[in-house]
């Protein structure tokens, strides 16, 4: 691991200690919650769509968990504005790992992808594609 990985680790710690878009929206288009039982992470994501009903205008999160889950949620909510629901649903684990900028161990990958899975499931519920109460990273 070189100096670049140290920079990304500092970025993760910064997002954990100073989360961006943390809190609940007053008038979200949709909200969804999820958990990673193996680590104890919980995340709620609120999304407000633009007037076109397809583009994310704003996203926020609340919850508790490890540094990776909380930093991932913070970084994701910064990335989502301007993203369409179609683009959101195309995101995968590799996009999250790239966003974090460090290699994530197999034990921590569920922490890293929790926010992504929560917002994707929230969008699918909003669009009437699925009916689930809560997202979980357990299979």
C-alpha positions as CSV (number, residue, x, y, z in Angstrom):
1,X,0.0,0.0,0.0
2,X,1.4,3.3,-1.1
3,X,0.7,6.9,-0.2
4,X,-2.4,6.9,-2.4
5,X,-4.1,4.3,-0.2
6,X,-3.3,6.4,2.9
7,X,-5.0,9.4,1.2
8,X,-8.1,7.3,0.7
9,X,-8.0,6.0,4.2
10,X,-7.9,9.6,5.4
11,X,-10.9,10.4,3.1
12,X,-12.9,7.5,4.7
13,X,-12.1,8.7,8.2
14,X,-13.0,12.3,7.2
15,X,-16.4,11.1,5.8
16,X,-16.9,9.0,9.0
17,X,-16.1,11.9,11.4
18,X,-17.7,14.6,9.3
19,X,-20.5,12.9,7.3
20,X,-21.9,14.7,4.3
21,X,-25.7,14.8,3.8
22,X,-26.3,13.3,7.2
23,X,-29.8,13.6,8.6
24,X,-33.4,13.1,7.4
25,X,-35.1,15.0,4.6
26,X,-38.4,16.7,5.4
27,X,-40.1,15.7,2.2
28,X,-38.4,12.8,0.5
29,X,-39.8,11.2,-2.6
30,X,-38.8,7.8,-1.0
31,X,-37.0,6.5,2.0
32,X,-35.7,3.1,2.8
33,X,-33.8,1.4,5.6
34,X,-31.4,-1.5,5.8
35,X,-29.0,-3.3,8.0
36,X,-25.8,-5.4,8.0
37,X,-26.4,-7.8,10.9
38,X,-22.9,-9.2,10.9
39,X,-21.4,-5.8,11.8
40,X,-24.4,-4.0,13.3
41,X,-24.6,-1.3,10.6
42,X,-28.0,0.4,10.0
43,X,-28.7,3.0,7.3
44,X,-31.7,4.9,6.3
45,X,-31.5,6.8,3.0
46,X,-33.9,9.5,1.9
47,X,-34.1,10.6,-1.7
48,X,-35.8,13.5,-3.4
49,X,-36.3,13.2,-7.1
50,X,-36.3,16.1,-9.5
51,X,-39.5,17.2,-11.2
52,X,-38.8,14.7,-14.0
53,X,-39.4,11.9,-11.5
54,X,-36.3,10.1,-12.7
55,X,-33.2,12.1,-11.6
56,X,-32.0,12.3,-8.0
57,X,-32.0,15.9,-6.8
58,X,-30.8,15.2,-3.3
59,X,-30.0,12.3,-1.0
60,X,-29.3,12.1,2.7
61,X,-28.7,9.3,5.2
62,X,-29.0,8.5,8.9
63,X,-28.0,5.6,11.0
64,X,-25.1,4.1,12.8
65,X,-22.3,1.7,12.0
66,X,-18.6,1.2,11.3
67,X,-16.4,3.7,9.6
68,X,-16.7,2.0,6.2
69,X,-20.5,1.8,6.2
70,X,-20.9,5.4,7.3
71,X,-18.2,6.8,5.0
72,X,-19.7,4.8,2.1
73,X,-23.2,6.3,2.8
74,X,-21.7,9.8,3.0
75,X,-19.7,9.4,-0.2
76,X,-22.7,7.9,-2.0
77,X,-25.1,10.7,-1.1
78,X,-22.5,13.1,-2.5
79,X,-22.4,11.1,-5.8
80,X,-26.1,10.5,-6.3
81,X,-27.4,14.0,-7.2
82,X,-27.8,14.1,-11.0
83,X,-28.0,10.3,-11.3
84,X,-31.0,8.8,-12.8
85,X,-32.8,5.9,-11.2
86,X,-31.7,3.7,-14.2
87,X,-28.1,4.7,-13.6
88,X,-28.5,4.0,-9.9
89,X,-29.8,0.5,-10.5
90,X,-26.8,-0.2,-12.8
91,X,-24.3,0.5,-9.9
92,X,-22.6,-2.5,-8.4
93,X,-20.1,-3.4,-5.8
94,X,-17.2,-2.4,-7.9
95,X,-18.5,1.1,-8.2
96,X,-18.6,1.4,-4.4
97,X,-15.1,-0.1,-3.9
98,X,-13.8,2.4,-6.5
99,X,-15.6,5.2,-4.8
100,X,-13.9,4.3,-1.5
101,X,-10.6,4.0,-3.1
102,X,-9.2,1.1,-1.0
103,X,-9.3,-2.6,-1.2
104,X,-12.1,-3.9,1.0
105,X,-11.7,-7.3,2.7
106,X,-14.4,-9.9,2.1
107,X,-15.5,-9.5,5.7
108,X,-16.1,-5.8,5.2
109,X,-17.6,-5.7,1.7
110,X,-21.1,-5.9,3.2
111,X,-20.4,-2.8,5.2
112,X,-19.2,-1.0,2.1
113,X,-22.2,-1.9,-0.1
114,X,-25.0,-1.4,2.5
115,X,-25.9,2.1,1.4
116,X,-25.9,1.2,-2.2
117,X,-28.2,-1.7,-1.7
118,X,-30.5,0.4,0.5
119,X,-31.0,3.2,-2.0
120,X,-31.3,0.7,-4.9
121,X,-34.0,-1.2,-3.1
122,X,-35.7,2.1,-2.1
123,X,-35.8,3.1,-5.8
124,X,-37.2,-0.4,-6.8
125,X,-39.9,-0.1,-4.1
126,X,-40.7,3.5,-5.3
127,X,-41.1,2.2,-8.9
128,X,-43.3,-0.7,-7.7
129,X,-40.8,-3.4,-8.7
130,X,-40.5,-5.0,-5.3
131,X,-42.1,-5.0,-1.9
132,X,-39.7,-5.4,1.0
133,X,-39.8,-3.8,4.5
134,X,-36.0,-3.7,5.0
135,X,-32.9,-4.4,3.1
136,X,-30.3,-6.7,4.6
137,X,-26.8,-7.7,3.5
138,X,-27.4,-11.3,4.7
139,X,-28.3,-13.7,1.9
